Amino acid sequence: MPANHTRNSITESHTDTVSSEAETNNSVDSSTDSDAASSKDTDITTNIDTDDISDDDDLTDCETAMSAETDESAEEDIGKKINQLRLAKGYSQRKLAKLSGLTNTSISSIERNKVSPAVNTLKAILAVLGSDLTTFFSDEWKEPKARVVVTPKDLLELSEPSSRVSLRQVYNCSTTKNLGFLIEVYQPNSSTEEKIAHEGEEIGTVIEGKILIRIDETTYLLNQGDSYVIDTIRPHTFINPTDGVTRIVSAHTPTTY
């Protein structure tokens, strides 16, 4: 209870002026206390808001980084999965490109995650590989375990069934794709497609027969035991001009089949 009220109840001789001054003083004190409390509340509120903003900024940065990592991982999985599905189907990149209406360069870039395929493009590829978007992005897909030993039955035939050139790839389910190795058989008077070109370098040895290698406008004749090294970005064609079978083993990097 205010002090002036107490004094008025005990001593009635106090004047209204004293009462008024007391009330005024109480009012000022109350106002001062109120302002101080308000100022203190404001300081507390300001500190809380500042802390919250700092936390939110950190959280946003973390979420952005996690999102970027997730997107990058998803893109890597797309290229890897397409490559695994294609090889399991026994298709070369050229065959998949032809059946899906894309270019060989597009398939190669997608598998190596150089580009991210549009939804319609991915659907076209998966249709050829006997899959769909739902299965492709499900958790049912498991990456095959790389093998150390590759038997003849494990070799992947990359050529068309009607082709007179057999290109069998030594494939162990590895996803590194740094090196490709082919066992090539050319029937008499047969050849590869005209002017093949792809990124990388290729080296090979003729283990039986003869082979003509046409690079740009120059043709080279290799006999049994001869080897070659070529920059595969230059258009090249392999031709067996003889009536006998020609056999070659070759390695190329990066693998483009």
Secondary structure, DSSP 8 states (H G I E B T S, - for coil): --HHHHHHHH-TTS-HHHHHHHHHHHHHHHHHHHHHHHHHHHHHHHHHHHHHHHHHHHHHHHHHHHHHHHHHHHHHHHHHHHHHHHHHHT--HHHHHHHHT--HHHHHHHHTTSS---HHHHHHHHHHTT--HHHHTSTT-------S---GGG-EE-S-TT-SEEEEE---S-S----EEEEEEE-TTEE--TTB--SSEEEEEEEES-EEEEETTEEEEE-TT-EEEEETTS-EEEEE-SSS-EEEEEEEES---
